[in-house]
Amino acid sequence: MAPAAKTNIALTIPEPGKFELVERPYPHIKSGYAIIKTEIAPICLEGSRIWSEHDFEFHDDPEHLGHEGVGTVDEVLPGSNFSVGDRVIVFQGDHCGHCHACTQALSPTYCDANDPDLRGVDGSAMKGIQNRNESPSGGFAMERYRIAPEANLIRIPDALDFRYAASANCSFGVGFSNQEAMDVKAGDTILVGGVGFIALGHIISALYRNATVIALARNPYRIDLMRRMGVEHIVNPDDDDWLEQVLALSYKGQGVDVAIDGSGVTYYQEKLMKAVRKYGQVNFSGHTPGAHLELSPLHHVIDPAHTLFGQHDVRAKDRERMVRALCNPKVQAMVDVMITHEFPMSRAGEAFDIQVGKQCGKVYLWTQQ
């Protein structure tokens, strides 16, 4: 008897607070792509935004979810640079190979192939990957098998566990690549606000670089995580003298070198910009749909000579250095603190509920379970 044909299983959220696992055909690919047997699909905005509010961005919908992930190469075409069995990190989105982001080894998020204004909603990002391969499934991370452009894969060293490698996207990866771009170094003072999994990734990167970290934080659960990582300075942003406390911790009281927002919440963004020294940097790494920051070019940029910076994802030029950092035992110990919950995909509802409650760090879904 012939062996049964492979199928795919995808996570869907057909209505708020309800998930279903749906069987779909096994993916198929064209040249330049690989099929990955996904092991871990970390949760990003799916929990807070999609689960409870059923609010989707252009690149996802109730039937197609997830962009982060790690796994094992399951199928490639002749001439591939990868082999079946390779363990890989998958960086989100597609790769055209011709645009500025691709030719300069920047983040694939900014590749023209992922721009809905250029390619349309069905032709960009993860939907574009699935449609360009004329595949019945596999464009997304929260599936047992996903399609990935080979240009957006990097092999995982044998000694590096999937759990650590899975932090290479929207947590440690975002923090590491943003700080590479800003040239954060030992001795810098970093102020972090809006502490969720993005900011926790920034904190790990900053401590790895021997920078001093100050956190604006109110959530006791996440304050405990930061303390366990080694953050010594935590300031309650509701205190009347929060700014004076932060300035007192900076060199000569002149303000922090870099301020990083991990939430996209205006409350934190406004405070962070006030605490930065002259010629310092302000980084926006978080995103909250609908949030709007009133920004004055004169008062927020020119007068203080601030540099504003932000990006999603990981620049291709930073991938190897980031993987090397993930092999560091001290980084792994902090990642262990950041990963607070792990669930089989068959219990995704529990994972989403925990994320909505904010009593967590980074939450993982094991997609083969």
N, C-alpha and C positions, 0 to 999 in steps of 0.2 A: 504494500500500500504506500502510495506517495505521501511524503510528509505534508502536514497541513500548511497552507500558505500563511505567511506572517500577516498579522494585522497590527494596527496602531490603536492606542487608547489615548484620548484627549480629555483634558479637564475643561468643563464648561460651567458658566454661571448663568443659567437661563432666566433667573429672576433674583432680586436682592435676597441675600441670605440663603440661597439654595444652590448646591452644586450637583453636577452629574458627570459621570465618566462615560464617554461615548466611544464606541468602537468605530474605527474608520479604516480604510484600506492602508496598507503599508505604503510609505512614500516612494516616489521615484525621482531620479535626478538627471541633470544634464552636466556637460563638462564644466569643471570649475567648482562643483559642489560635492559635498559628502553627506551621507546619512549618518547621524549620530544616535547611538542608543543613550538617551539621556539618563543620568543617574540622579542628579540634584537640580531642581529648578527653584532657586531662592525666590521668595516673595518680595516684590517691590511695591508699587502703588496698588497692586491688585487687592490687597486687604482693605485698606482704608477707603479707597475710591470706588472700586468696582463691586466689592462684596456688599458693602452697606448702602451705597448710593446708586449703583448700577450706572455709573457715569464713565464713559469710555472715551479714549483719545482716538486719533485717526488710525493708529496702528493696531488696535485690538477691538474686539467686540465680544458679545456673550459666548460665542462659539470658538474664539481663538484668543488664547491667553499666554502671557509669559514671554520674556525676552532673555533672562539670565540663565546660565546653565553650564554644566560640565557633563562629560560622558565619554563614551568609547566609540571610536569609528566603527560603524557596522557595515558600510558599503561605500566603495569608491569606484570610479571608472578607470579604464586603462590610462596610464600617463599621470596619475595623481601623485602628488608629493606626500601623500599620507597612505598608511596601510591599515587594513582591518585589524582592530585590536589596539590601535594607538589611543591613549588617554588624552583628552583635549579639553581646553577651555574654549567655549564658544562666545565670541564677542558679538553683540547684538547688531542686527541689520544686515544689509547687503553690501557689496563692494563692486563698484563699476570699473575701477582701475585707471580712470582718466581724469577725474575731477581733482580740485585742489587738495581736498582732504586725503584722497587716496595717494596721490603722487608725493605728498609731503609727509606721509606716514602719521597722519593725525587720526582722530577718532572716527570710526565708521559711522557713528551717528550722524555725522555731517557730510557723508557721501551723498552725491546727487541722487543716487539710487534710493535713498531713504527720504527724499523730499517730496511730500505730497503735492506741493505747488508745481513741481516739475513732472512728476510721474503719475499723479492722481492717487487717490486713496488705495485703490486695488493694485496699483503698480509700484508701490513704495514699501520700504521696510519689510517686516515679516510677511505681510500679505503678498508683497511683490515677489519675495523669494519663492513662496509656494506657487504663485501664478506663473512666474517665469519658468519654473520647472514643470509646469502643467501637471502638478501632483495633486492627488485627492486629499493629502494631509501633510503634516510635517513642517509647516512654516514657523511653528511657535514652540516655546520652551516647555510649556506644561503639557507635553505629549511624551509618550514613551520613546518615540523616534522622531527626530527633527532633522530638517535640512539646514545645512550651514555652508556658506561660501568658504572655500578652503583658505582664502586670504584672511578670514576672520577667525582662524583657528590657531592655537599654539599648543604644542605638546606639553603635557604635564610630566615633570621629572618622576622617575620611578619611586623616589623616596617621599614624594609629596602626596598626601592623602587628598581624596576628592573634597573632603570637608573644608580644607584650607583653600584649595584651588577655587572652590565655588564662591569665595569672597572676592574674587578678582573682577567682579562686575560692579553692581550698585551697592557697594559698601567700601571695603578696603581699596578696591581698584579705582573707584572714582576719587577717593581721597588721595591715593598715591599719585595718580596722573595729574590731578590739579596741582598738587604740591611740587611735582617735577616742573611743571610749566611755570610756577611762581618762584622756583628756586628756593624753597624753604630749606633752611640749614640749621645746624647746631647753633644754639644761642639765641635763635629767634623766639619771640613770644607770640603765641598763637591763641587767639580768643575764638571759641567755638560756641555757637548758639543754635537753638532748634535741634536738640539732640535726639536723633533717631538713628537708624542704621547707617545713613549717609554720614552724619557727623561722627558716629562712632568709628567709621572707617577712616575719617580724617584724623581722629585722635590717635588711632593706632599708627598711622603714617607719621604724624608729628613726633610722637614719642620714639618711634624707630629712628628718626633723624636727630634725636637728642634736643628737640625744641622744648621750650616751656609751654605747657598747655594750661589755659584758664577756660573754664566752662561756665556759660550762663545757663542755669538749669533749675527746674522746679520739680521734676518728676522723680520721686524718691527711688523708684525701681531703677531708673537709668543712672541716677547719681551713684547708686551702689555699684553698678557695672563700671562706671568710670573710676571710682575709687579702687576697684579690684584691678583695673588696668594700670593704675599708677598715677592717675590725675590727682594732684595735690591741692589745686586751687579751684574751688567751685563757688560761684557767686549767684545769689538769688536775684534774678532780674526784676523782681517786684520790690526789692529793697529801695528805699528812697535814695540811698547813697551808693547804689550799685556801680555807678561810673567811677566814683572816688575809690571804691575798692579795687576796681580793675586797674585804674591808673597807678595805684600804689604798688601793684605787682609788676608794673612795666619798668623798663630801664629809665632811670631818672624821672619817672612819672610822666614820660612824654607820650604814652599811648602804646598800644600793641603794634607789632610789625605787620601782622596779618589777622584779619577777622574773617571768619568763615560761617556762612549760614547754611545749615543742612536741612531746613524745613520749608523754605519758600514762604514763610509767614512774616507779614509786614512788621509785627510786634518785635521780632528779633532783628530783622534787617535794619530797622531804624536805629536800634540801640547799638548794633555792631558798628555801623558807620561812624557813630559818635566816639568810639573808643580807639580809633586807629590814629597812629602818629602821622605827622606830616610826611608825605611821600611814602606812606604805607599802602597796603593792598587790601582790597575788600573782595571776597570770593563768594559767589552765589552758586551753590551746588544742589540746593533743594528746590522742589517745585510743588506748589499747591495750586490746583486749578482755581481760577477766579481771583486769586490774590493780586493786589495792585499796589505797587510802591510809588509814592510821589517822589520824584527825583529832580533835583535842581542841578543842572550842569555847573553853575557857578558855586553854589554852597556845598555840594556834595563831591565835586570832582576838582574844579579849578582852584578854589580857595585853599583846600587842604592838600592839593597836589596828589590826590589818591588815584591809584590804578584800580579799575573795576575789572574783575575777571570771573569767568565761569564756563564750565563745559560739562556735558554728560559723558559718561563712559570713559574709556581708556584710550589714549593715543597709541597707535601701533608702535611708535618709536619707544614707548615706555614699557611695553609688555615684558621684555626679557628682564629688565631691572625689577619690575614688580614681582615676577615669579621668583627671582632670586630672594627678594625680601620675604616672600611667603615661606621660603625654606628656612628662615631664621627662627630659632626656637622661641625667642622673646616675642616675635610677631605672632607665632602660632599660639602662644599662651594667651595673648590678648584677643586673638580671633576666637579662641575657645570661650572666652568670656562673652564676646559679642554674639555668638550663636547660642541663643537661649532656648530655642525650641526646634525640634525636628519631628516631622510627621510623614507617614506614608501618604502618597497622593490620594489614596482611598479615604483618608480622614481630613481632606482639605478644609472642610467647614470649620473644624476645630482650630486649624492653623489661622484661617482668616479671622475668626472671632478673637483670637489672642492678639493679632496684629491691630485690629480695630481698638482693642482695649488699651493699647500702648504699654502694657506690662510685659515688655519683651525687648530684645535687641533685634538681631536678624533671625528670621524664621525660614527654615528649609522645608521643601517638599521632596521626598524621595520618590521619584516618578515610577519606578519599577515595582513599587509595593502598593 
